[in-house]
Amino acid sequence: MSKYNFRRKRMNTIDFKTKTLYMERKNPSIKNFWTVALDIGYSGVKGFSPNSVYCFPSYAKKSNGSRISIAETRDDEILYKDENGDVWTVGSCAQDMNSSDNTNDSVAELYGRRRYNSPMFRVLIRVGIALGMLKNEYGDPNGKIIRIQTGLPTAYINDAEDLKDVFCGVHDFSIKKGKSDKWTHIRIDFEKDMIKVMPQPMGAFFSISTDKDGNRLPEAAAFSSSVMLIFDPGFGTFDVFNINNGSIVSSENGSYDNLGMKRVMEETVKGIKKKYNVEVTVPNMQKILATGQVRKFEKDPNTNRRTNKFKPIGEILEAASQKICAEALNQVDTDYNMLIDHDYLVVAGGTGDAWYDYIKDYYGGMDNLTIIPGNQNDTSLPFIFSNVRGYYMFMLGDLRHSASSEN
């Protein structure tokens, strides 16, 4: 692989941390239906409903019943209680409960393809559903038909039935969000025809093709009749989706499982070990990203005096991010003929946001290629919502079409 010298980007490590967000807002909807779109990523769960847009880190920790909190409740706190009364802390607060050397979490449970049946995954799905059904000034699902739209990485789309199985059946649980003292009880029974699963990068395509009201944009016809590559690097996988004049071109190289943000974190962990001789784990990097520092404990061999110094990781993270981005771009060049025949390159996802300036720099001299950010039709939303917004707009259009066909 030839080395490419990216322009130096001012690095803020907290931008790489998965955030907890909940935004009340009125989104387009269809009468008698309450539609919830979920993007259940390895780093974060993103949601889109008629009255909200939200996200939280894909992490939950079961309470052992002995923890006593003396701190003020945080805005980003999410608590979940199952049908047996067991309580879990979910998202950022759960991550912050871990010590820097925690090794208790199973990598397979957090990042494995077959995580669907793990207890933590069920908690994440239920909390994702619940946040999309909370009542606020823009409505609630009472008396309406519930529908769920989600997606999977291109290479994992054959897992759709397994994912639907996790949704199906009775869900009886409660959640408590933020500083509210009230638990909200949710009870819902899903059947398979209530859940739809689509290839993840197609979410980005529908997102750039629809306006804020869910209407198809005029340029969508040009997109469909062009040669387009969806560039969607996530945490666990780097997904690409090739569209050629309205046809989805299948490829054995639709997903790369070693070119996402997880790999960036793995390289950063190695860099921290090499530079500071400090051991950290990939799951604990989320907590470290908030401060941009690791703690290095030392002991003077002569005096036995202890020191605990804070060491910056920004340059290590930047080097790792550039390295993996360069590998991803080189892979695209190899598999798609350096995009010489492409008209559009759509960049989606949180990792796509982190790499967007690099990508524009890398392909910036190509007159044939227009680079489109996945959030271009709703710039009030971060890149991380590119796919889930597209899921929602696709489902909305599908229901509208069904309603018009019946009339």
Phi, psi and omega per residue, in radians:
M1 nan 2.213 3.099
S2 -1.287 2.490 -3.088
K3 -1.427 2.372 3.094
Y4 -2.025 2.260 -3.121
N5 -1.589 1.712 3.101
F6 -1.213 2.637 2.983
R7 -1.171 2.418 -3.101
R8 -1.090 2.329 -3.130
K9 -1.960 2.307 3.117
R10 -1.118 2.086 -2.969
M11 -1.749 2.232 2.990
N12 -2.123 1.950 -3.012
T13 -1.065 -0.518 -3.094
I14 -1.153 -0.380 3.085
D15 -1.153 -0.343 3.132
F16 -1.571 -0.143 -3.131
K17 -1.429 2.340 3.082
T18 -1.228 2.191 -3.024
K19 -1.727 2.840 2.969
T20 -1.769 2.084 -3.128
L21 -2.312 2.466 2.999
Y22 -2.505 1.971 -3.086
M23 -2.040 2.024 3.028
E24 -1.355 2.221 3.107
R25 -2.876 2.758 -3.134
K26 -1.550 2.032 3.079
N27 -1.861 2.740 3.115
P28 -1.043 2.528 -3.120
S29 -2.605 3.035 3.128
I30 -2.137 2.421 -3.058
K31 -0.961 2.410 3.077
N32 1.314 -0.015 3.130
F33 -2.073 2.533 2.978
W34 -2.133 1.879 -3.007
T35 -1.827 2.298 3.116
V36 -2.173 2.144 3.063
A37 -1.801 2.370 -3.120
L38 -2.268 2.305 2.986
D39 -1.981 1.801 -3.015
I40 -1.677 1.445 -3.066
G41 -1.489 2.985 3.120
Y42 -1.266 -0.459 3.127
S43 -1.760 -0.587 -3.091
G44 -2.639 2.671 3.023
V45 -1.756 2.143 3.117
K46 -1.949 2.464 -3.092
G47 -2.366 2.693 -3.128
F48 -2.543 2.151 -3.122
S49 -2.406 3.062 -3.134
P50 -1.046 -0.378 -3.075
N51 -2.182 0.184 -3.096
S52 -2.867 2.819 2.954
V53 -2.346 2.373 -2.997
Y54 -2.720 2.865 3.044
C55 -2.775 2.652 3.072
F56 -2.676 2.654 -3.136
P57 -1.057 2.496 -3.122
S58 -1.389 1.200 -3.128
Y59 -2.674 2.423 3.118
A60 -2.529 2.587 -3.098
K61 -2.325 2.189 -3.127
K62 -1.330 2.356 3.121
S63 -1.329 2.489 3.091
N64 -1.605 0.073 3.070
G65 1.487 -0.060 -3.090
S66 -1.950 -0.057 -3.104
R67 -1.324 2.260 3.088
I68 -2.025 2.117 -3.122
S69 -1.619 2.261 3.061
I70 -1.944 0.020 -3.126
A71 -1.616 2.759 3.070
E72 -1.185 2.466 3.135
T73 -1.045 2.360 -3.117
R74 -1.535 2.681 3.098
D75 -1.098 -0.520 -3.073
D76 -1.668 0.215 3.135
E77 -1.319 2.337 3.031
I78 -2.266 2.171 3.071
L79 -2.012 2.487 -3.122
Y80 -2.213 2.382 3.098
K81 -2.203 2.145 -3.106
D82 -1.484 -3.095 -3.061
E83 -1.158 -0.284 3.106
N84 -1.670 0.004 3.140
G85 1.567 0.003 3.111
D86 -1.268 2.396 -3.069
V87 -1.918 2.379 3.071
W88 -2.119 2.499 2.919
T89 -1.630 2.377 -2.975
V90 -2.161 2.469 2.997
G91 1.471 -2.466 -3.024
S92 -1.024 -0.747 -3.120
C93 -1.106 -0.642 3.106
A94 -1.148 -0.734 3.106
Q95 -1.074 -0.694 -3.087
D96 -1.258 -0.249 3.089
M97 -1.327 -0.253 -3.099
N98 -1.404 2.514 2.975
S99 -1.408 2.822 -3.043
S100 -1.124 -0.402 -3.111
D101 -1.851 0.305 -3.123
N102 -1.080 2.259 3.100
T103 -2.235 0.332 -3.064
N104 -1.341 -0.450 -3.054
D105 -1.334 2.362 3.104
S106 -1.353 2.238 3.097
V107 -1.069 -0.654 3.134
A108 -1.111 -0.684 -3.128
E109 -1.211 -0.613 -3.102
L110 -1.452 -0.752 -2.947
Y111 -2.209 0.039 -3.098
G112 -1.348 2.572 3.122
R113 -1.066 -0.610 -3.056
R114 -1.698 0.707 -3.094
R115 -1.455 0.000 -2.969
Y116 -0.978 -0.611 -3.055
N117 -1.670 0.153 3.124
S118 -1.338 2.589 3.110
P119 -1.006 -0.663 -3.129
M120 -1.131 -0.702 -3.128
F121 -1.096 -0.693 3.093
R122 -1.092 -0.694 3.096
V123 -1.083 -0.788 -3.108
L124 -1.098 -0.741 3.122
I125 -1.120 -0.781 -3.108
R126 -1.129 -0.730 3.113
V127 -1.149 -0.679 3.085
G128 -1.052 -0.751 3.084
I129 -1.104 -0.827 -3.038
A130 -1.085 -0.752 -3.124
L131 -1.096 -0.508 3.095
G132 -1.401 -0.067 -3.098
M133 -2.075 0.067 3.122
L134 -1.204 2.427 3.141
K135 -1.330 2.379 2.969
N136 -2.587 -2.969 -3.039
E137 -1.119 -0.260 -3.124
Y138 -1.736 0.225 3.005
G139 2.113 -3.124 3.103
D140 -2.732 2.886 -3.035
P141 -1.465 0.083 -3.068
N142 -0.953 2.154 3.088
G143 1.355 0.132 -3.085
K144 -1.910 2.804 3.138
I145 -1.436 2.181 -3.090
I146 -1.561 2.347 3.034
R147 -2.360 2.489 -3.133
I148 -2.100 2.297 3.012
Q149 -2.125 2.264 3.093
T150 -2.442 -3.022 -3.111
G151 -2.644 2.965 3.108
L152 -2.403 2.674 3.016
P153 -0.928 2.604 -3.056
T154 -0.878 -0.784 -3.079
A155 -1.267 -0.255 -3.076
Y156 -1.869 0.184 -3.011
I157 -1.098 -0.392 3.091
N158 -1.236 -0.142 3.071
D159 -1.482 0.094 -3.020
A160 -0.971 -0.734 -3.118
E161 -1.169 -0.642 3.095
D162 -1.129 -0.693 3.115
L163 -1.171 -0.731 3.102
K164 -1.048 -0.636 -3.140
D165 -1.053 -0.566 3.123
V166 -1.196 -0.629 3.118
F167 -1.284 -0.604 -2.982
C168 -1.201 2.640 3.121
G169 1.773 -3.036 -3.090
V170 -1.515 2.277 3.035
H171 -2.010 2.077 -3.083
D172 -2.278 1.853 -3.022
F173 -2.805 3.094 3.110
S174 -2.393 2.666 3.024
I175 -2.330 2.741 3.046
K176 -2.343 2.233 -3.013
K177 -2.079 2.342 3.020
G178 1.117 -2.465 -3.034
K179 -1.552 0.064 3.110
S180 -1.191 2.477 3.090
D181 -1.582 -0.044 -3.026
K182 -1.705 2.349 2.985
W183 -1.514 2.401 3.051
T184 -1.829 2.125 -3.122
H185 -1.570 2.332 3.124
I186 -2.145 2.282 2.993
R187 -2.389 2.108 -3.092
I188 -2.578 2.535 -3.131
D189 -2.065 1.969 -3.116
F190 -1.727 2.408 2.927
E191 -1.925 2.815 -2.985
K192 -1.052 -0.589 -3.098
D193 -1.280 -0.053 3.089
M194 -1.570 -0.138 -3.053
I195 -2.136 2.255 3.078
K196 -2.063 2.522 3.140
V197 -2.237 2.290 -3.140
M198 -2.237 2.813 3.056
P199 -1.055 2.311 -3.000
Q200 -0.963 -0.854 -3.095
P201 -1.124 -0.351 3.083
M202 -1.139 -0.384 3.034
G203 -1.039 -0.756 3.122
A204 -1.102 -0.666 3.132
F205 -1.094 -0.811 3.137
F206 -1.217 -0.472 3.113
S207 -1.186 -0.755 3.141
I208 -1.342 -0.192 -3.076
S209 -1.716 -0.086 -3.078
T210 -2.236 2.581 3.114
D211 -1.522 -3.006 -3.062
K212 -1.192 -0.310 3.107
D213 -1.662 0.090 3.137
G214 1.403 0.246 3.131
N215 -1.582 2.526 3.129
R216 -1.174 2.258 -3.123
L217 -1.403 2.647 3.122
P218 -0.985 -0.650 -3.112
E219 -1.246 -0.157 3.116
A220 -1.062 -0.570 3.106
A221 -1.136 -0.671 3.102
A222 -1.170 -0.669 3.102
F223 -1.050 -0.787 -3.067
S224 -1.179 -0.480 -3.100
S225 -1.741 0.260 -3.100
S226 -1.946 -3.075 2.979
V227 -1.871 2.024 -2.999
M228 -2.276 2.460 3.020
L229 -2.068 2.173 3.022
I230 -1.524 2.114 -3.099
F231 -1.906 1.808 -2.962
D232 -2.257 1.401 3.076
P233 -1.429 2.153 3.108
G234 -1.893 -2.725 3.131
F235 -1.407 -0.882 -3.075
G236 -1.540 -0.612 -3.083
T237 -2.341 2.706 2.958
F238 -1.873 1.964 -3.070
D239 -1.852 2.442 3.007
V240 -2.212 2.611 -3.106
F241 -2.421 2.089 -3.065
N242 -1.804 2.192 3.123
I243 -2.077 2.175 -3.090
N244 -2.181 1.811 3.101
N245 0.897 0.877 3.046
G246 1.521 -0.122 3.136
S247 -1.889 2.381 3.047
I248 -1.408 2.062 -3.094
V249 -1.562 1.930 -3.125
S250 -1.208 2.597 -3.138
S251 -2.604 2.477 3.057
E252 -1.173 -0.293 -3.091
N253 -1.789 0.656 -3.108
G254 -1.265 -0.438 3.128
S255 -2.426 2.441 3.054
Y256 -2.108 2.121 -3.030
D257 -1.598 0.144 3.134
N258 -2.154 0.317 -3.058
L259 -2.273 0.476 3.107
G260 -1.870 -2.927 -3.098
M261 -1.175 -0.463 3.068
K262 -1.039 -0.739 3.101
R263 -1.124 -0.675 3.081
V264 -1.045 -0.763 3.136
M265 -1.153 -0.668 3.107
E266 -1.096 -0.728 3.107
E267 -1.169 -0.623 3.112
T268 -1.165 -0.733 3.090
V269 -1.025 -0.759 3.108
K270 -1.098 -0.718 -3.131
G271 -1.142 -0.656 3.096
I272 -1.144 -0.726 3.117
K273 -1.103 -0.769 -3.091
K274 -1.178 -0.747 -3.055
K275 -1.413 -0.714 -3.012
Y276 -2.003 -0.128 -3.046
N277 0.985 0.727 3.102
V278 -1.985 2.253 -3.137
E279 -1.592 2.138 3.003
V280 -2.336 2.892 3.121
T281 -1.988 2.804 3.127
V282 -1.046 -0.807 3.100
P283 -1.010 -0.597 -3.113
N284 -1.409 -0.118 3.097
M285 -1.107 -0.515 3.141
Q286 -1.036 -0.728 3.124
K287 -1.194 -0.675 -3.122
I288 -1.207 -0.612 -3.141
L289 -1.072 -0.500 -3.125
A290 -1.108 -0.587 -3.117
T291 -1.825 -0.401 -3.087
G292 1.306 0.327 -3.075
Q293 -2.460 2.681 2.943
V294 -2.061 2.707 3.103
R295 -1.665 2.222 3.115
K296 -1.936 1.988 3.133
F297 -1.571 2.317 3.115
E298 -2.382 2.729 3.102
K299 -2.322 2.173 3.124
D300 -1.187 2.100 -3.083
P301 -1.141 -0.370 -3.112
N302 -1.559 -0.763 -3.065
T303 -1.782 -0.224 -3.076
N304 1.179 0.248 3.134
R305 -1.284 2.341 3.136
R306 -1.596 2.491 2.993
T307 -2.334 2.646 3.126
N308 -2.393 1.737 -3.023
K309 -1.786 2.550 3.045
F310 -1.599 2.224 -3.098
K311 -2.076 2.284 -3.091
P312 -1.286 2.581 -3.136
I313 -2.098 0.053 -3.042
G314 -0.979 -0.821 -3.117
E315 -1.191 -0.596 3.095
I316 -1.136 -0.773 3.130
L317 -1.130 -0.746 3.140
E318 -1.071 -0.779 3.128
A319 -1.081 -0.723 3.131
A320 -1.148 -0.751 -3.132
S321 -1.101 -0.773 3.123
Q322 -1.127 -0.690 -3.132
K323 -1.066 -0.848 -3.079
I324 -1.283 -0.616 3.065
C325 -1.073 -0.751 3.115
A326 -1.073 -0.686 3.101
E327 -1.131 -0.714 3.140
A328 -1.130 -0.748 -3.139
L329 -1.181 -0.659 3.086
N330 -1.121 -0.638 3.106
Q331 -1.148 -0.725 3.086
V332 -1.098 -0.768 3.110
D333 -1.023 -0.732 -3.115
T334 -1.174 -0.788 -3.035
D335 -1.467 -0.372 -3.050
Y336 -2.243 0.589 2.989
N337 0.879 0.776 3.075
M338 0.994 0.387 3.104
L339 1.054 0.432 -3.134
I340 -1.073 -0.608 -3.080
D341 -1.701 0.084 -3.098
H342 -1.620 2.564 3.099
D343 -1.685 -0.610 -3.063
Y344 -2.331 2.533 2.967
L345 -2.201 2.010 -3.126
V346 -1.745 2.180 -3.119
V347 -1.867 2.122 -3.068
A348 -2.230 2.948 2.997
G349 1.455 2.843 -3.115
G350 -1.114 -0.689 3.083
T351 -1.205 -0.611 3.049
G352 -1.054 -0.635 3.080
D353 -1.107 -0.806 3.141
A354 -1.093 -0.538 -3.081
W355 -1.749 -0.011 -2.954
Y356 -1.025 -0.775 3.139
D357 -1.126 -0.656 3.094
Y358 -1.108 -0.754 -3.101
I359 -1.144 -0.762 3.109
K360 -1.077 -0.689 3.111
D361 -1.144 -0.781 -3.061
Y362 -1.127 -0.793 -3.092
Y363 -1.794 0.160 -3.011
G364 -1.109 -0.362 -3.111
G365 -1.588 0.097 -3.080
M366 -1.647 1.896 -3.096
D367 -1.159 -0.431 -3.090
N368 -1.380 -0.214 -2.923
L369 -2.001 2.201 3.022
T370 -1.817 2.176 -3.127
I371 -1.692 2.181 -3.046
I372 -2.051 2.191 3.025
P373 -1.295 2.450 -3.059
G374 -1.105 -0.328 -3.121
N375 -1.785 0.347 -2.979
Q376 -1.115 -0.417 -3.133
N377 -1.626 0.013 3.037
D378 -2.728 1.335 -3.029
T379 -1.247 -0.112 3.028
S380 -1.264 -0.249 3.130
L381 -1.782 2.410 3.055
P382 -1.132 2.874 3.122
F383 -0.935 -0.552 -3.036
I384 -1.044 -0.335 -3.117
F385 -1.643 0.085 -3.082
S386 -0.949 -0.887 -3.067
N387 -1.277 -0.781 -3.069
V388 -1.178 -0.579 3.043
R389 -1.094 -0.714 3.105
G390 -1.158 -0.664 3.057
Y391 -0.993 -0.835 -3.075
Y392 -1.103 -0.799 -3.107
M393 -1.156 -0.626 3.078
F394 -1.104 -0.829 -3.132
M395 -1.089 -0.716 3.122
L396 -1.064 -0.808 3.127
G397 -1.112 -0.663 3.132
D398 -1.126 -0.747 3.131
L399 -1.208 -0.664 3.080
R400 -1.090 -0.731 3.129
H401 -1.119 -0.727 3.126
S402 -1.110 -0.710 -3.123
A403 -1.156 -0.701 -3.131
S404 -1.235 -0.513 3.137
S405 -1.231 -0.536 -3.118
E406 -1.363 -0.407 -3.101
N407 -1.527 nan nan
